Amino acid sequence: MCMIAVLSCGKEGVGTSGTDILPPEQGYSLAHGKIVLGDKLENPYATENVRNAYTALYPTRSREDIETTDLYVRFLPESREQLDALYELGLELVDHPVDYEVITDGDYYHDPSVPEEAITWQYAVVPRGFVFPDVKYEVLDECFIADSDMTTRSGESIDWSELEAEAYRITGNEAMLVPESRGGKVNPSGRITIVDEKANGGKPFGVAGVRVRCNTFVKFSSAYTDRDGYYHIPKKYSSKVRYRLVFKNEKGFAIGFNLIVVQASTSALGRTSPDGLSVTITKDSDRKLFCRSVVNNAVYDYISRCAEDDMNITPPPGDLRIWLFSGLSASSAVMIHHGAVVDGTLFSKFLGAFAPIVKFFAPDITIGTKDASDYCDLYSTTCHELAHASHFAKVGSGYWNKYIGFILMSYVTSGGMTYGTGTEKDAGYCEIGEMWAYYLESRMYKERYGGIVPSFGTSYWFRPQIFRYLDERGVSRSQIFRTLDADVTDLSTLRSRLLSSCPGKSAVINQAFNRYN
């Protein structure tokens, strides 16, 4: 487990290139840094504005036919626990106000009134009558948001599409309406794909299970992509929509860390027609978007393959938190969010000033993307760390604490040798864990890309070759994994456990250990 060593297209869309995905509109550009806001806009969904539009369309009717349905609010969580509590309520949180002009779209925002080291305001739309948790909040607007035609209490019909359009007009936002959509709204739909040049004949395939989020002002809707990358947004829109990828996957993991700490990173895709947006991502696309999408797919595939009819191994724990670091080469499966305890002194020596941040926000897996130039590099690294996460799910935090402790101690005391020499106390925890992770990484790489099985990890003092030898002679990865119990912390115990678990393979097992031990 190499831990962190240093901190350092829709109908109007096209394939990604550089930082722009869509042709920039006048006064609007797309980047993947901090969002730049312009002037405050009048919210067309504010209840009072909808009532004014209703009166303009139906002057003889009562304004009271329009009643508040939702509240546009913002929260200021003071801790990670408070932020997690908001997510657990199922809220669609964004870190920037949605009733402002966006000059430069991006992946994150931090309110200038909030200290840089603190969590920034989190904006959301909640139903009227929402019971607020014990987190500081402010109601910004009472809103009326509908998604279909309605009737009044007296039974008269209301054309919601026309009412919504009128609300845009009277609030000065008419330019956001799409002319061809007037009188009829559409559900955005499209496909998000990525290219792995060494797989699938170089043809694009889906970015799987990721959430596509759409909004115009306070009107939000989202949907997960299917395995092939297709999505269909449940709400209908008639104005230009901002599209974003939210890397909180339907498989129960989140890819987070965007200079600020959030539960799941977001990548802005641009603002365009409500008909939908399709994007093809390549290694020449925006670097952050490419790396997040590759890791997303690797984790999605790994978790899917843990099923009984495939690899038949324990999947990583649910609610897995993964961070990507563009300035790092090394990766890790520290599993802090799931209860692993890291020695504070060693951790500080290992990570320096960055250690408190990692401990406070508790990632499970970190992926260093600095030297990963291709899809296959990131895929391989991610599979390695996920193999560790499966092992953790089987053996628990007691085992993992000794494992992490060994890694840290070896690095600090041996001048940067992450795995030590194999002679130190608790070296067996590292030996078993790395044998498994390098073995599974190699097998999964071979199964995706063909060719010979890579020799990942075979130059170290531990021997993943043992598992590879067994695999090639009929001992399945599922059988190997079943032996990796919490008390298996050295080769001798591993050998005995394999012999008792696979009695029909005793000759092969003894051959493997005699050959590589």
N, C-alpha and C positions, 0 to 999 in steps of 0.2 A: 504494500500500500504506500505509494509515493505521496507523502503529504506536502503541503505548501512549503516550499523552501525559501521563497522570496516574495515580497509583495511588489511588488513593483506597481392576365391584367384585365381586367374587366373590359367592358365595351369601350371604356376610355383609357384603360390601363395598358401597360406594356410590361415586358419582362424587366426585372430589376437590373439596374446598372449604376454603379457608384452609390451615391446616397439618395438619388431620386428614383421613385418608382413611377410616378405619374408626371405628365407634362405639368410644370408649375402654373398655377393660375395667377392672375395679376394680384399682387399683394399677399401671396401665399407661397410658402416653400416648405420642403420636407427635408428633415435631417434626422439624426438619431442621437442627438444630444439633448440639451435642455430646451423645453418648450418656451418660446418667446411670445408673450401676450401683447395685444394692442389695446384698443379702446373697449370699454364695457358696452355690451349690446343690450337692447331691450328684449327680454325673454318673451317670445310669442306664446309660450305655454303658461305664463302667469295667469292665474284665474281672472284677474281684472282685465287683462288684455283679451282673453278669449271672450269674456262677457261683452267687451266693446265690439269685437268682431261679430258676435252673435246679434247684437242690436243693429249693427249695420246691415246684416243679411235679413234679419227677421224683426223689423222695427216694432211690430205689434205684439211681440211676445215678451214674457217676463225674463229679465236678466237672471232671475233666481233659478231658471232652468239649468244654468251652468253652475255646478257646485264643485268645490275643490276635491280632487281625487288623490293627489299626491303632494308631498312636500319636498322641495329642493333644499337640502341641508348640507352642513359641513361639520365634521368632527375633528377634534384635536386630541388624539390619543397621546398620553404621556409615557407610555411604556409599550414594549413588545406585546405584553399580555393584553393590554387594552386594544391594540391593533388587531391581534388575533381574535379577540372577542367580537369585533365588528365583522370580521370575515366569517366567523362561525354563525352569524345571523343571516348569512347568505346575501349580504349587501354587495352591490356592484360599485366598488369604490374606485375613484379616480383622484389623482393627486393635484388636479388643477381645476380652476373654475371653468364651467362650460358655457357661461354667458359672456365671454369675452372674445374679441377678434383674435384669431391665432395668426401671428405673423410668420413664425417658423414652427412647424409641428416637430415633435420629437418624442423621446421615450420617457421623459420624466420632467417634473417641475418641483421647485421648492419655493414656498412663499417667502418673500424677502422679510416679512415681519416675524418669521419663525427662525430661531437660531439654527445654524447649519447642522449642528450635532443632534438636533431634536427631530422628531417625526413631524412632517409638515401636515397642513390641513388635508383631510380626506373628504371628498365631495361625493354625495350620493343622492338618489331619489328614493324616498320611502313612501309607503301608502299612508293616507290620512288615518289617524288613529294608531300609528306606529308607537310601540312602547320603547322609549329610548333607554339604552343601557347607561350605566354610570360612567359615561365618558363625556367630556366637555363637548357641547354642540351648539350650533346656531342655525335657526330656520331662516333661509335666505328668500324663499318665495313659496307662496301657496300656488299650486299648479293644477291645471285641468289637462289631462292627457288621456285621449281615447284612441282606439285603434280600428274602429268601425263605425258605421252609421248608428245613430241612437234615436230614441224617442223621448219626448218630454213626459212629465207626469200626467199631462192631459192627453197623451197619445199622439202628439204631433211629431213628425219625423224631422231629424236634423241631419243634413248632409255634412258629415264630419270632414270629408276631404275639402269641401269648399270652405268650411269654417276654419280649418287649419290654414288654408291658403290665405284667407282674409286676415287672420291673425298675423301671418308673416308680413302682409302688405302694410297693415296699419302700424306695425312696430318698426318699419323701415328695413325689413329683411327680405323683401321681395326678390332681390337678386339671387337668393339662395334657392328659390324654387326652380325646378327643372321644367321648361315649357312643355315638353312632350308628356310630362306626367300630370299636368293640370287636369283635374277632374277624375283622375284615377291613380291610385297609389300602387306601389309594387313592393314585393318582398325581395330584398337584396339576396342574390345568390351568386355563387361562383366556385372557383377551385384554387386552392393554394398548393403549389407543387414545388419540388426541389429536384436538382440534378446531382446524382452521384456518378461521376464520369466512369467509374470502374464497375458499376453494377447496372442491371436493367438495360444493357446496351446503350447507356448514356441517355436514355429517354427519361423525361420527368416522371416522378411518381409523387403520391400525395404526402403532404405534411399532415400527419395523422393525429386526431384527438385534440388538436389545439383549438382554443376558443377565438372565434372572430367576433369582435364587438363593434357595433355600429351606434353612432349617436348623432343627433342634430339637436343642439341645446340640451335640454333635460330629457329628451326622448331617447331612451336606451333600449337596445335589444341585442341579444347575442346567441350564438349557436356554435356547437362543436363541429369541426370537420370530421368526416367519416374516415375510414382507413385509406381511402383514395384521395382525400383532400377536399372533397366537395362539402359545401355548407349551404344552408338555407335559413335565412333570418326570419323568425316568426312574425315580427311586426312589419307593417307596411310604411313606406316613406314616399314623399313626393318632393322633398328638397334634397340638395346635395348632402351626402353623408360622409362623416369621418370614419374611416376603417382602421382598426387596430388588431394586431394579433396579441392575445393575452396568453402567456405561457404557463397556464395552469391547466393541466391536461385532464381529460375525462378519466384517465387511468389512475388518478389520485396522486400525482406528483406535480411540483411546481418548480419552474426555473426562475430564480430571482436573483437580483443584484444588478442595479443600474446606476452605479455611483451613489445612489441612495439605496436603502434597504426596503424592499417591498416584498410582499408574499410571492408575487409572480411578475417577472419582467413583461413589459409591453413593447411592441415594435409598431411605430406608426406606419401605416401604408398609404396615407394620403386621403384627400377629400375628392369625391367624384360622384357620379350618377347613382341614384338609388337602385338602379337595375342590378348592380353588383360589381364586384371587382375580382379579377383573377390575376394571380401573380405566379411567376416561375422564378425560383431562387437558385442562383448558381454560386460557385465560389468567388466569382467576380462581383457579386452583389454586395450590398452593405455587409460589412464583416460581422457585426453583432447579430443581425438578422440571420445570416447564414449559420453561425455557430449555434445560436439558440434552436434553430430548426433542425440541425443535424442531431444535437443532443436530445431534443424532443423525440425525434423519430427513433433514435437508438434506445431510449428508455421505453417508449411505447412498444417497440418490437420485443425487447427483452422481457418485459412484464407479460406480454402476450405469450411468449414462448415458454414461460415457466409452467404453463398448463400441463395437466396430466398426459394429454395426448401428444406432447412435444418433449421438452426437456425434463419435465416432471421433477422440478426442484422448487424449493420454497421461494416465493417472490420476495423482493424487498418489502420492508414495512410500508403501510399506507401513509399518506401525507408526507412523502419523501420530499425534502427540500434540497435543491441543487443550486449551487452558485457557479457562475462562469467568471473567470478572471483572465482578461486579455493580456495582462502583463506578466503572467506566470507560465512556467513550463510544466510544473509538477501538478499532480492531482491527488485527491485523497477521499477516503470514506470515513470521516471522523465520527459520524452518527451522533453528534451532540444533541440534535433535536429529539432523538429517540432514547436519550438517557445515558449515553457514554459520558464518563467523567474524565476531564483532562487535567493533569497536574499543572497548576497555575504557573509555578516557577519554570518548569521545563517549557511550557507553552510560550511563555513570554520570551525565553531565550531563543526559541525556535522561530517565532513570528515577529518579535519586537513590538513596535507600537501598534501593529494590526491585531495582536492577540485579543485585546479586550473587545474589539468589535465582533470578531468571529465568535467568541464565547457568548457575548450578549445576544446576538441574533441567531445563533445555534443552527448552522447548516448541518446537513447529513453528508452530502457529497460536494466536493469542490472540483471543478474541471479547469485546469490551466490550458488556455487555447493559444498561447504565444507561438508555439512551434508546430501547431497543427495546420498545415497548409491545405490539406485535402479532406474530403468527407471521410475517407477511410481512416485517417489518423484520429479524428474525433470519435468516430464509431468505435474503434479499437479501445481507446482510453476509457470511454464511457462503459463499455462492456466489462472492462476490468474492474472498475469501481462498483458496478452493479453486482458483480460476482461477490465482492466483499459484502455488499449490503444484504445479499441473500444469506451469506454465512453468518452475518450479525443476527439476522432474523432467527436463525437456528440456535446460536450459542448464547445470545444475550449480552447484556452490558458488562457483566463480570469478566467474561473472557475478553471482551473488547477493551476494557480499561487496561488490562495487562498488555494487550497487543499495541495499543496506542502509546502506552508508557514505554514499551520497548523501542518503538520507532523514534519517539522523541529523544529518549536517553541515548540511543545509538547515534543519532544525528548530532546532538550537542557534545557528546564526549569523544566522538571519533573524527571530528573535523569535517563533517558533512556526508559521512557514509550512512545513507538513510536506513539500510538494512543491517548495519553492523557487520560483524565477521562470522556470526553463527556460534560463537563461543560464550556470549554473554548470558546472564540470567534471563530467563523467559524468552530466549531465542526461538524456542519451539513454537510459540504462538505465531510468530512471524513466519516461520518455516511452513507450517500447515496452511496458514492463510494465503501466503503468496503463491505456494504451489497451486492451490485451487484457482486463484484469480488469474494467474498467467496461463494456466491450462485452459480454462474456459474461454478466456479472451482469444487464445489461439484457435480453438475449435470454432468459435462463432465467426471469427474473421474468415477462416477457410470456407465455412458454409455460405457466407455472403459473397465472397470474391473468387472462390475457386482456387486452383493451383495447389501447391504443397502447403502443408500446415506450417505456419510461421513458428519460429523457435523463440517466442517471447519469453523472457525471464530465464533462459537456460544458461546465461553467463554468470549468474549469481551462485552463492554457496548452497542455496536450497535447490531442489530438483523437481520442477514441474514435469520433467520428462517421465517421471514415474507414472503420473496419471495419463499422460499421452500414450505410453506403452500399454497400459491396461485398457485404455479406450480402444486402441487398434486391435486388441485381442479379445474383445467381447465383453468387457466390463463397462457398463454404460455410465454416463455422467450422473444419472439419477442414483445408481448404486454407489458411486463414489461419494456423492454428496450426502447420502444417508449415513455414512460413517463419520462425518465431520461433527461429532458431538462436542459438547463443551469440555469434556475430559480428554479429548484427543489433542494433545499439545506437544507431541514429539513423534518421530518416525516409528519408534518401536510400538507405541500404542496404536498408531495409524495402521501399521502392518497387521497387528493382532486383530483389530476391528474389521479390516477388510477380509481377513481369512475367516473370521466367524460369520461375517455377513454374506460372503460369496464362497461357500465351501467347494463348489464345483470348479472354482478358478484358482485353487491354491497353488498349482504349479506356476501359472502365469504371474500371480502376485509375488511369489518368492523370486521368480526370475527378474521381475521389475526392480525389486528392492536390492537384490544382489548386484544387478547391473549398474544401478545409478547411486547406490549408497556407498 
